[in-house]
Amino acid sequence: MSLVSVVLCVVAASGGVNAGHDLVYSTPAMVWDEALPLGNGLLGALVWGDGQPLKISLDRTDLWDLRPVPEFHTPEYDYATMQQWEAAGRYEELKKLYEEPYHRPGPTKIPAGRIEIDLGAGAAFGASRLGLAEATAATEFSNRAKLSVWIHATEPVGFITAEHCASFLPRLVAPAFGGKAESAAEASIVMGELSELGYPAPVSTQGEDWQAYTQAGWGGFGFAVYLQWKPAGDGQWIAAWSVVSNRGEDDPLAAAKRNVEHGLADYDMLRAAHLAWWRAYWEKSWVAVPDAAIEKQWYLDTYKFGAASRLGAPPITLQGPWTADDGKLPPWKGDYHHDLNTELSYWPCYSGNRLEEGQNFVDWLWETRGACRAWTERFFKLPGLCVPMTADLNNDQIGGWRQYTHSATIGAWVAHHFYMHWEFSGDETFLRARAYPYLQECAVFLEAVTAKRDAKGLRTLPLSSSPEINDNKPDAWFLTWTNYDLALSRWLFGATAELAERVGHAAEAAKWRTVLAEVPELITGADGLLLVAQDYPLHESHRHFSHLMSIYPLGLIDPQQGPAEVATVGVSLAQLKTLGTKLWTGYSFAWEASLAARAGDGDRAAAALGIFAEAFVLRNSFHCNGDQSGKGYSNFTYRPFTLEGNFAAAAGLQEMLLQSHRGAIEVFPAVPAAWGDVAFHQLRARGGVLVSARRVNGVVEDLRLCSAAGGAAAVRDPAGGAVQTVVLEAGVWRSLVREP
C-alpha cells in the first residue's frame, strides 16, 4: 500500500460551522462573563441580561491606563541588585520593589461602558443565540420583541437591530470611574475597583436620537463612546455605536460620530461585507470529529479567535476584547502575560490556517522592540532583547512575581512565534525582515546573560525559574538551570543558527551552533524523566507544564527520534498522570492534549479536551481557570476568565488531526481508535501546505494538498508509515489516495 497521486482537483467544501455549534440560551446570562461575545479585534461587546435591561458591555482593546511603575526607574532596579538581595535573603525588600506595584490599580486594561435597553415588565426573556456563522447575537422576548447585536468584522462600529420594540430605546452607561475609593486593592486576581483609578466623571451629551460621553483617563489619555439610532419602520429601529480613543485620533468623539453615521447610512452594504468576511473566515478551515462536545468547543474557540485577533489591532490580552463589566478592574489587570498566556493564545493560528489573524501578535512584538530594548538595557544592562513577562499595551514591564516577570528567557518564548509564522507561511520576506532579526536579537541577549561558565565550561544562568513552580516563594529561583530555561535557550540558539543559514549567513550560523554546544543538555533522571531542575523532579500536581516545554511546543524531544526520546516522553507524561490533576487549571488540560498528541496518544488527548469542555468553561465557552463541574477534576474552583485555555484547546484538536514538525505531513497522527469517521478541511502544514483529509471507518479515504508557492512536500502514508515526496503545482490541489 502506498500513496499515489491520481488527480488534480479543487476540494469541494462540505462540513464546517453550522447551527449546532451556536451558543443557545434558554435562560438569560445575568453576569458579564457568561455573556454572548462579539468582536473584531479592536472593538468587543458582551450581550447579557434578561431585558430588564438587556446589557451590551462595550470594549476597545487600546483602552489602557498606562501610568508607569516608578520603582522600575530607581537605582535599586537592576539584575545585579536582584541577585545580591536574593543571596542575602532580603525577600521583603524584593517583594516591595517587584510585587507591590502590581497590586496597585494602574497600569491596567480598562472597559468602555455599556448600552442598556429596558424592555419593560411585559417582555419576559425567551431565548438568546450567538450565531457563529454570522457573528450575531440575537435575543427574543415574550412580547415578540427581538434585539440583534453585531460588530462589523473590519469597521470600528457595532450595531443593534430592534423588532417590535419601537418605544424601548437604548441608553449609554459610562463605567464607574468617578471618584477614588478609600480602600486599597486586594493582592489577588481581583485588582480593585474602577473608582480607585481616580478618573473624573465622564462628560455626557445627548440629543433626540443620540447619546455620547467622553472619558478622561491617566496622563492625557481619553476615549469617547457615541450611540445613535433611527427608526426602520413597523416598530423597528437600528442603532450603531463606536468607541474611539485618542491614540491616533485628536478628537475621539468626532471620530466615533463619523463611524456611527457611516454605519447607519450604509447599513446594508456593511452588513453584507460583515457576512462575507465571516464566511471567508470559516472557509479557511473546518473540522468534523465524532465527539460533539469537543467539536463544538473547537468552533466556539475558533470563533472567539476571529473575534479577538485581527491584523492591525492590539494582540490578545488575558481577556481580549471582553474586559470585565462589574465595576472592578479586570482579573490580573487584563494585561499581557508572556510566560504562557499570550503564547498559548496564538497556538491555533498556525495549523488552523489563520495566519493573518494571528500575525498581529508578531507585528506588535516587532513594533514594541524599542520598549523591550530599553527595559533590557535598564534592568539587565546587557545588549540584545529580552521581553518583560507582565506587560502593558506598550510591552512595558508592570511587575508581579519577580521570578517570572523578570525571567531572562521570555524573549525566547515569544520569539518562537516568529519562527512558527515563518515555518507555516513559508514567507521568505518575513524570514529575512522579521523572523531572523528578532531571533538573532533575542539570542544576543541570552548569549550575554549566560556568559559565566561552570566548572565544565558550560554556560550558566544566574537566576533560573520554572513557571510557576513554588509560586513567589524564595525557592522559586533556582541557582542552577531549570529545564524550562534550558529548553527555551537551546531552542533559541538552535533556531537562530537554522535561520541564519537559511538567509545565507554561514558565519552567524556557525557562531550560534557553537553557543548552543556550550549550553547544558536537558536535565533528566535515570529513567529519562524530565526534571524541573537538577535533582528536582516535579513532586506534586502543578498547573504549568513548564518543565515539558521541550516536548511541546518546542519539539526538541519527540518519540520518533529514538528509544531514549520514547522513554523520556513516556515517563514524563506518565508522571503527570501519577501526580494527578488536583492543582491544574483549565489551560493545563488544553496543553495536555497537545502533549499527548505529540506522543501519539489520541485517547489521552481526547479525554483532556473532553474534560476541558465539560468542566473548565463557563456557559458561553469562556475558559474560567477553575473546575466548574463539581466533579473534583481540580482543587481550583474559582472562575476568573482568561482566553489562553480556549485557544490552546483548539490547537490541541488540530494537533490530533495534523502534524508536520517531523519533516513530513502526517494526517490523523493522534486520534482515538474509536474515532472511525473524522475529517478536516484546509488545515495548514509547515512550508505553507494546506491539507484536507477524511477518514472513514478508520481508513483514510481522502487526502489532498495544495501549496500557493508549489514545490515538493513530504507526506507520510497514514497506513504504512512510509514517507513519499509529492510535487505540488502552485495553487492547485492534488489528491493522494492509496492503491487498492
N, C-alpha and C positions, 0 to 999 in steps of 0.2 A: 504494500500500500504506500503510495507516495503522492505528494501534491503535484498536480499538473495544471498549468494554466490552459484554459479551454476557450475563453470567450472574453471579449471586451464589451462592457455594458455600462449603463447608468443604473445605480442602485435605486430600486423602487422604494419609496417611503411607505412604511407601514408601522403600526405601533405608535409610540410616542405619548405625549401628555393627553389626558382625557379627563372627563368629568369625575371619574372615580378617584383621581388624585387631588381633587379640590378639597379645601377646608370647608366643612359644612357644620354649622352650629344650630342646634335646636333650642339651646338656652343661651342667653346673652353672655358675652365676656364682660365682667364687671371690674376688672383690673387691667391696667395698661399692658402688662406683659403677657396677657392672653389674647390681645387684640389681633385683628387681621392686618398683616403688614403689607405696606405698599412702598415702592421706592424706585429711584432711578440713579442711585449712586450719590447724587447731590442732595435731592430732597427725599424725605421719608415721611410716612404717615402711618398711624395706628388707628384702626377703626374699632370702637368698642362702645359698650353701654347698651341700655335697654330701650332707648328712645325717650327716656325721662332724665337726662337727654341722651341722644346719640353723640358720642365724642369722637373727634378726629384729632389725635395728637400730632403736632407738626414738628418737623426736624429739618435741619440743614447741616451737612457734615462739616462745614468750615466754621460752625459756631463754637468758638473756643475762648475761654478765659486763659490768656497766655502770660499771666503775671510770672515773673522769674522767681527762682528759688535763690534768695540772697546768700544762703550758706554755701552755694556752689560757686561763689566768686570770692571766697576768703582764702587766706594763705594756707589754712589747715587742709583745704580741699585738694588733695593730690594723692596719687597712688603710693608714693613713698611714705607719707604720713599714715595712710591707712595700714600699711604693713607694720609700721612701728607700733601703732596703737593696738593692732591685733596681737602682736607679740607681747605687748605689755599688759594685755587684758583690760584695756580701757573701754569696756563694752558700753557703758552708759554714755560716754562721750561719742562713741561711734553711732549709737542709736540717735542721739540728739542731732548729729551732723547729717546722717544719711536717711533716717527713717521718719523722724518727727515732721519734717517739711511735707512729706507725702500725705499726712493726715490733716493738713490744712485744706480749706475749701478749694483754693486755686493753686496751680493751674488745673483746669478741668474742662471736659466737654460740657456744653450747656444746651438745654432744649429751646424750642422756638415758641411754645404756647400750644393752643388748641382751638378748634372750631367746635361749637356745640349747637345742636339742633334739638329743641324740645318739642316733641310731637303731641304733647298733651296726654291727659289721663285716658282718653279713649283709644289710644294707639298702643295696644299690647304687643310686645315683641313676638314675631313669628319665626323667622329663621334668618341666618346670615350665611353667605357663601363667598369665599375667595376663589374666583375662577383663575386658575393658573395660566391657562392659555391666553386669557385677555388681560391678566394682571388687574383685575377689577374686583372690588369688594361691594357686594350688594346686601342690603338688609331690608326685609319685608316686615310689615306690621299688620295687625288685625283689621285696621280700617282701610286696607288696600294701599296705604302709603308705602312707597319704596324709595330708598335712597341708595344710589350707586356712587362709589368713590373710586377715583383712579388718579395716578400721577403719570403724566406723559413720559414716555420711555426715554426721551432725549431732551425735552424742553423743560426749563425750570418753572413748571406750573402744574398745579393739581386741580381736579375738577370734582364737582358733585352734581349729579342729576337727580331731581326730585319728581316723583309722580304722586298725584293725589294728596298733595300737602301744600297747596298754594299759600296758606296762611301761616305756615310754620317756616320761618326764615332762619338762616344761620347767624351766629354771632361769634365774634372773636373773644378769646380769653387769654390774656397775657400770662406768662409764667410768674410765679410768686417770688420775684427778685427783690421787691421793695423792702427797705429796712435792713437791719442787721440783728441777728439773733444774739442773745447773751451767752448761750451755751456753746461750748466748743464741739467740733465734730468728733464723733467717736472714732477710736482707732479700730475700724472694722471695714467690712466691704461697703457699708453704707457710709459715705463720706461726709454726711451732714445735710443741712437744709439749704435750699437755694438762697434763702434770705441771708445766709452767712456770707455770701459774696459781697453784700453791701452795695448793690446797684441802686440807682434811683428808680422810682416808679416809671413805668412806660408813659410815653406821650401818645394818647389815643385821639383819633379823629374819626369822624363818620359823616356820611351823607345819606340820602334817601335810599340808595341801593348799594352802599359800600361801607366798609369799616376798615380801619388800619391802626397800627401802632408802630412806634419806633422805640427801640430799647437801647440805652447806653450801657456799655459794659466796662471792663477794666481797660485803662490805658488808651482811651480813644476808640476802642472797638465799639461797634454798634451794628444793629441789624433792624430790618423793617419787615412787617407782615402786612399784606394787602389782600382783602377779600371783597369780591363784588359779585352780584347776582343779577339775573334778568329773567323775566317770565318767558316760558316756552310754549304757552297755550294749553288750554284744557287742564288747569290745575297743576301744571308742571313749571319748574324753573331750573335754571342751570347756574351754578356758581363756579367761580375759579379763584384760586389763591396762589400766592407766591411768597417765598421767603428769600430775602436778599441781604447779604452782609456788606459791610464797607471794605471787605477785602477784594479789591478790584472794581468797586463802584463808589464814586464820590457821593452819590445821592441814592442810597438803597431804596427809599420809599418811592422815588420816581421810577426806578428800575423795576421794582415789584409791580407798580401800577401798570407799566408798559407790558410786562409779561402777562398780566391778567387781562388787559384789554385785548391783546393779541389772541389770547386763548378763547375769549368769548366771541370775538369777531370771526375766528377761523376754526370754530369748534369741530365741524365735520371733517375738515382736512386734517386737523391734529389727531382726531380720534382714529382716522384711517391710518395715519402714519404710526401711531402708537401700536395699533393691532398688527401692522406689518412688521414692526421691529420685534415684537414678541413672537410672532410667527417664525421669523427668521432665527430668532434665538433658540426656539425649541427644535427647529430643523437641524441645528448644528449637531445634536446627538440625542439619542434616547436609549433607554434600556428596558428590557422586559424579563423579569425573573418570576419564578413561581411562588415566592413569598410576598404576599400582598403588602404586608406592613413594611418590609424592607424596601420594596419598590416604591411605595407611596412616600416614604421618608426621603428617598433619593430625589423624587420630583419636587417635594416641598423644599428640600435643601438647595437643589439646583435653581429653583425659582428665587429663593432668598439671595443666592449668589448674584443672579441677574439684577435683582432689585437693590443690592447693596454695593456692587462694584461696577464701576463704569470708567472707561478711558476718559481721562481729563478731570475726574473727580478725586477728592481725597480718598486714600485707601481705607479698608475696613478697620474700624476700631473694635473694641470689645463688644459693643452693641450696634455697630454700624450706623445706619440712618434711623435708628429707633431708640433714641435717648429716653431715659425714664421720664414718665409724666405722673409723678406722685408728690411733687413739691420738694423732692430731695435731689441731691446730687446723684449722678448715676453710679452704679456699683463700680468700685475701683476707678472712679473718675471718668469712666468711659474712654480710657486712654489707649495708647499703643503699647502692648506687652510683646516684646520681641524675644522672650525666652520660650515661646510656644504659640501664643495666640495668633499673632499675625501670620506666622509661618503655616500653621495648620489651616488657617482661613483660606489660603491660596493653593493648598494641595490639589483641589479638584479641577482647577482650570486647565491643567496640562493634558492629562489623558482624557478629560471631559471635553476637549476641543473648544475651549472658551478662552483662548489666549488673549484676545482683545480685551475682554472684560477683566482678565487678571493682570494685564500689563500696567494698570495704574499703580500697583504696588512697587514694581521695579522702577517705574518712572519717578515716583515720589522719593524712593530711596536715592535715586540718582540726583534729583533736584535738591535734596537736603544734605548732600555730601558736605557742603560748606559748614553747616551747623555741626555735623559729626566730626569733621576735621578740627574745628575749633574746640570742641569738647575733648577730643583725643589729646590735643596739644596741651590744653589747660589742666586736665586731670592726670594723664599718663606721662605727659612731657616726652612723647615719642613721636616719630614720624608715622605716616600711613593713616589708616582709617579704622576706627572702632565705632560701634554704634551703641548708644545707651539702650538699656533694656526697657525701662519705662519711659515713654516719650510723649510729647505733646504734638500738636499739628505740625510744628516746625522740626520735629525729630530732636528736640532738646531734652536733655535729661531732667526728670522731675522727681527722682528718688524713690525710696522704698527699701525693702530688704537689701542690704548692701552686697550680699554675696552674689546676687543675681543682677541687680540693677547696674552694678559696676563690673560685670564679668568681662573678661578680655576676649571671649570668643563669640559674642553676639554678632559681630560683623561677619564672621564666617557663616553663621546660620542664615542670615538674610541674604548673603552672597549666593547661597545655594539656589535661591530663586532666579538670579540672573543666569546661572548655569542651566537650570531647568527650562527657562524660557528659550534659551539658545538650543538646547537639545530637542525640545519638542517643536520648535518653529523651523529650525534649520536656517535661520536668517543670518547670513554672513555679515550683513551690515551691522546688525545688533551685536554679533560676536565681537567685531572689531571695535565698534564705537562705544559699547556699553559693558558687555559681559566681561571680556578680558580686562579692561581697565579697572573695573570695580573689584574683581577678584584680586588683581595684582596689588591694588592699594590696600586692601584688607590683609593680604599676605605680607606686605611690607611691615605693617604694624605687628602682626603675630610673630614675624621673624625677630623684630626688635624686643618685644616683651618676653620672648623666650630665649634671650641671648645667653643667659647664665647657664653653665653646664654642670652636670653632676659628675660623680667620680668616674663614670663610664664614658664621659664626653658627650652625653646626650643632653638635649635641651630640657630646661625646666620652666615651669610656670610658677611665679612667686606665690600666688593665691589661686587655688583652683576650687571649683564648686560643681555641684550637680543638681540642677533644679528638680524639685525643691526639697532635696534631702536635708533633714534636720532643720527645715524651715529657716528662721533667722537666728538660731542659737549660735553660740561661739563655734561649735564644731561643724557648722555648715561650711566653713572654709576648710579645705584640705591643703596641707602643706606639701603634698605630692600630687601628681596628676590624677584627675578623675577620668573615667572613660568618656564622659560627656565632652570634656575639653580636649582630650586626646583625639576622639573621633572627628570633631569639628576641625581641629588643627591638621590632622593627617589628610582629611578630605580636602581642605582648602589648599594646602601645598600641592597635593597631587593634581587637583583640578586646575590650579593656576599653571602648573607645568604643562598639562594637556592642552589648555587653551593657548598658551604661549607657542607651543609647537604648531598648533592649527593656524595661527596667524603669521607664522614664519619667523618667530623669534627664538631661534635654536639655542642661543646662549642663555636667554632667560629661562627657557625650559630646563636646561641642564642645571642652572642655579637652583631652581625650585625643587628639582629632584634631589639635589644634594641636601637642601634644607629638610626635605621630607625624610631622608635617611637619618637625620640627626634627631628626629622625634621618636620617642619610645613607641614600641608596639602596643596595641590594645592590651588591657590587663585582664587576664583570665585565670580561673582557678585550675586545679589539676585536671578536672574533667572537662575543661573548656568553657566553664560558666563565665559569662561576662560579669565582672565585678563593678561596684560603684567606684572603688579606688583600690590601691594595693592593700591586700589583706582586709578588705572591707566589702563583703558581699551585701547585697540588698537583704536586710534582715527582717523586714516587715512589709506588709502591703503598702503600696505607695502609688499616688495618682500620676506621677510624671515618670515616664519610661526613659529618662534622660540617659541612663547607662546603656540603653539599647539603640541609641542613635545610629550606631554603625550598621545595624540591620535595616532599619527604616527610620528616617527617609534616605540616609546617605548611601546605603547599598555597598558599604565597604566589605561586609560579610554576607555571603549568600550560600545557601546549601549546595548549589551546583558547582561551587569552586573546589569541593573535595571533601573527603571524610572528616577532616578536622572542623571544617565550617559546618557540616551537617551536625556534628556533635555540639558545637557552640550554640547554634541556633536552637537545636532541640532542647538542650538542658536549660538555656536561658529562658525560653518561653515556658518550659515546664515549671521553672521556679515561680514565674508569675502566677501560674495556676495553683501551685502549692501554697504560696503566701496568701492567695485569695484576693477578693475584690473589696474588702471592707473599707479600705481607705482610698478607693478610686472615686473619681468624679465621672461625669458623662463623657468627657473627651477621652478618658482612659479607654473606655470600651471602643470608641471610634478608632483610636490609634491601634488598639489590639487587632482590629480587623485587618489593617494593612500589614502588621507584623505577621499575623497568621497567614495572610495571603502570600507573602514573600516565602513563607515556609511551605507553601502548597497545601495548607490545611483549610480547605473550604468549609468544613463543618464548624471549626472553631471561629472562623471569620464571620460566617453567617450567624452563629449564636451571639457573638459580640454585637453585631448590628441589630439583631432582634431585641436584645436587652436594652440597647441604647434607645431604640424606637419605643419600647414599652415603658421604660422607667425613667429616662433622663431627658425627656422633652415635655414641655407644657402643652396644653391642648392645641395651641397654634403652631406647634412643631419647634418652638424656640428651645435650644439646649439650655437647661437650667442647672447644670452642675451637680446638684444633689438628687438622690433617689426619691422619686415621687410615687413609686408604686406601692410602698409599704411591704414589699417582699424581701427586704433585707439585702439587696444587692450591694449596698454601701451603707456605712455608718453616717455618711454625709447625707442629710435630708433637707438642707437649705435649698433656696430656689433662685439665687441670682442668675440672671440670664446673660450668657455670652455666646458668641456665634461660632467660635472655632470648633466646637464639638460637632455642630451641624455639618460644617464643610469637610471636616476630617472623615465623617461618616460617609459622605458622598464619595470621597476619594477611596475609602475602603472598599466600597462595592465595585468601583471601577478597577481597583487593583485585583479583585477576584476575577474580573472578566477579561482584562487585557494587561499584559506586562511586556516591556521591551528593554528593560535595563540590562539584560544579559547579552545584548548584542544581536538578539533575534526577536521577532514579533511572536508572541505566544498568546493564543486565544483560549479563554476559559482555563487558565492555569490553576485556579483555586476555587472551583465551585463544588458544592456538595454533590455526592453521587446521586442524591435524591432529586437534584435539580435537573431532571431529564431535558426539559424544554426551556432554553434560555436564548436570548438574543440581545444584540446591541447594534446600534447604527452610528457610524461615524465617530467612534472614539478615536483618539489620536495616539500614535506611537512615536517614539523618538525618531528624529530625522524628518518630521513633518508628514508622516504617512498616516492617512485616515484609514480606518479599518471598520468593516461591518461583518458580523458573523451571526450564524444561527445554529443552535444545537437542538436536535430533535431526538427524543428518546435516548439521550446520552451520546448521540453521534453528531459530529459537526457536518452539516449538510451544505452549508453555505459559508464562504469566506471570501471577502472582497477587499481589495486595496486600491488606494488612489493617492498619488503624490502630486502636488501642484508643480513641483520642480522636476519630477521624473527621476529616473536613476534606479539603482539596484536596491533591493530590500531583502534582508534575510528573514525567512519565515520558518518557524518550527512546525512540523507536521503534528497536529493535535492528537493524532492516533499513535504514530510510531516514534515521535520524538526527534527524527532526523531534521536537520536544518537544510533548507534549499534557498538558493538565491534567485529572486524573481526580478526581472527588469520591467520597470513601470514607465509607461509613456506619460509625459506631463499632462496632468489634468484629466486623465482617462481612468475610469475604474476597471480593474482587472479581476476577474473571478477565478478563484482557485478551488478546485474540487479534487476529490480522491478518485483514483481509478477503481473500478469495481473489482 
